[in-house]
Amino acid sequence: MLSESLRGIMAGYWWLAAAPGLGLMLVALAVECFGEALRRAADPSEGVA
């Protein structure tokens, strides 16, 4: 399966690998942002100087 995908990338079908990679990156970024917002909401000392 990997060798077939490598042949596809080398043949110019790079978007077949870029689309799932971009999707995974966006999901990871969304989870990171949600976790950071949750941490800030749950931290009572946030914003206190």
C-alpha positions as CSV (number, residue, x, y, z in Angstrom):
1,M,0.0,0.0,0.0
2,L,2.8,2.4,0.8
3,S,4.7,1.6,-2.3
4,E,1.6,2.3,-4.4
5,S,1.1,5.6,-2.7
6,L,4.7,6.6,-3.2
7,R,4.4,5.8,-7.0
8,G,1.4,8.0,-7.1
9,I,3.2,10.9,-5.4
10,M,6.1,10.5,-7.7
11,A,3.7,10.5,-10.7
12,G,2.4,13.9,-9.7
13,Y,-0.6,13.0,-7.6
14,W,0.8,14.8,-4.5
15,W,-2.6,16.0,-3.4
16,L,-3.6,12.4,-2.6
17,A,-1.1,12.7,0.3
18,A,-1.5,16.4,1.0
19,A,-5.3,16.3,1.6
20,P,-5.3,13.8,4.5
21,G,-2.2,15.4,5.9
22,L,-3.9,18.8,5.9
23,G,-7.0,17.3,7.5
24,L,-4.9,15.7,10.3
25,M,-3.1,19.0,10.9
26,L,-6.4,20.9,11.1
27,V,-7.9,18.4,13.6
28,A,-4.7,18.6,15.7
29,L,-4.9,22.4,15.7
30,A,-8.5,22.4,16.7
31,V,-7.9,20.0,19.6
32,E,-5.0,22.2,20.7
33,C,-7.1,25.3,20.6
34,F,-10.0,23.7,22.5
35,G,-7.6,22.3,25.1
36,E,-6.0,25.7,25.6
37,A,-9.4,27.4,25.9
38,L,-10.5,24.8,28.4
39,R,-7.4,25.2,30.5
40,R,-7.8,29.0,30.6
41,A,-11.5,28.6,31.6
42,A,-10.7,26.2,34.4
43,D,-7.7,28.1,35.8
44,P,-8.9,30.5,38.5
45,S,-5.6,32.4,38.7
46,E,-5.6,33.2,35.0
47,G,-5.5,37.0,34.4
48,V,-4.6,37.8,38.0
49,A,-1.5,40.1,38.3
